[in-house]
Amino acid sequence: MATSKDSLKDRLSRYKQITISVMGRKSGRRISIPVWFVVESDELHLLPVAGSESQWYKNLLKNPSIGIEARGVEAELRAVPVTGPNAVKAVVEKFREKYGAEDVKKYYSGLDAAVLVKLE
């Protein structure tokens, strides 16, 4: 029998966009945002479009709980901020490979932070 994480990983392998939900650091309410992502084995990589200035990224710094939803399959996981320049650069490269360098350049202005979510 497949676990929800198996079916989540299965869906992540097929889609280009997921919805994440984070707890608002001021409002205390759940906030949902559609985002691009890259999956590598049991790791989900997220890149905030405005880098460390992205509101959802700032919310995660206060409360690292993150909801991941991919077409009806949901999981509540823990997010780990990634701020080391080389680590962030590696995530940016993964995004360029998946979505194309032009689109990454067009949509992402802050490339100083990324987020890692373990899918296990």
N, C-alpha and C positions, 0 to 999 in steps of 0.2 A: 504494500500500500504506500502510495506517495505521501510524503509529509507536505505541509503547506510550504515549507522552505524549498522542497524539491520542485513543486509546481511554480513557486515564485521564480526560482532560478530558470526554469523552463520558459516562463513568460518573459523574463528579462532577456533571454537569448534571442527572442523574436521581436521585441519592440524597440522603438527609438526614444520613447518618452515614457516617464512614469510620473506618478504624483507622490510627493513627499508631504508629510504633515509634521509640523513642529509646534511646540508650545510657545505662545507669544510671551516674551520676557517681561512685558509691561501689562498686557491685557490678561494674561493667564489663559487665553483661549487657544484652541487648536487652529492652526493656520495651514491651509493646503496650497501647494504650489506645484505646477507641472515643471519638470526639469529633464534635461538630458542626462545621460549616465553612461558609464562603461563598466562592464563586469569582467573580472579576471578571476577564474576559479571561484573561491569563496569570498571574494572581495568586490564590493560595489564602490565605484569611485564617482564622486559628485564634484562639480566645479561651479561655485557660485558665480553668476554672471558679472557681478560687480566685486568679486573677490571678497576680501574681509569686510567690505562696506555693505555687502548684501544683508538685508534684514533677517532672512531665514538663517544665515550663517551666524549672525550675532545672537539669535535666539538659541541656536544649538550650543553656543559657548556657555550659556546660562543653564540650559537643560539639554543634555546630550541624547535624550530619547527622541527617536525619529520613526515615524510611520512610513512604510513603503507600500504603495499600492500599484499593482500592475494588472489592469483590466480585471478587477474583481478579486484578485488574490492579494491579501494584506499580511503584513508582518510588522511587529513592533521591535525595533532593534536599537542598538547604541551607535551613535556617531562619534568619530574621533577626528578632531580638527587636524589638518595637515598644513604646516606653515613653512617647513624647511624649503628653501628655494629649489634645491634639486628634486625633492619629492614632489613639489607642486609642478615643476617643469615636466616630470615624468607623466603626471596625470594629464597635463595640457597636451602632451604628445599623443597619449591614448585617445583623447577627444579629437585631435586633428585626424588621426587614422580613421576613426569611426565616422565622424561627421564632415570631414573635409576642412582644410586649413582656412579656406575663405569664410565659411560659416562660423567657425570658431572666432576668427578675427572680427567678423561682423557683429556677433552677439555678445562676446565676452570682453569686458573692458578691464576688469581687475584680475590679474593673474598672480595674485600673491597668497591665495589660500585655496585649499581643496578639502574634501571631506571623505573619510574612509568609513565604510560600514561593513562589518563582518557578517556574512550570511550564514552563520552557524550558531 
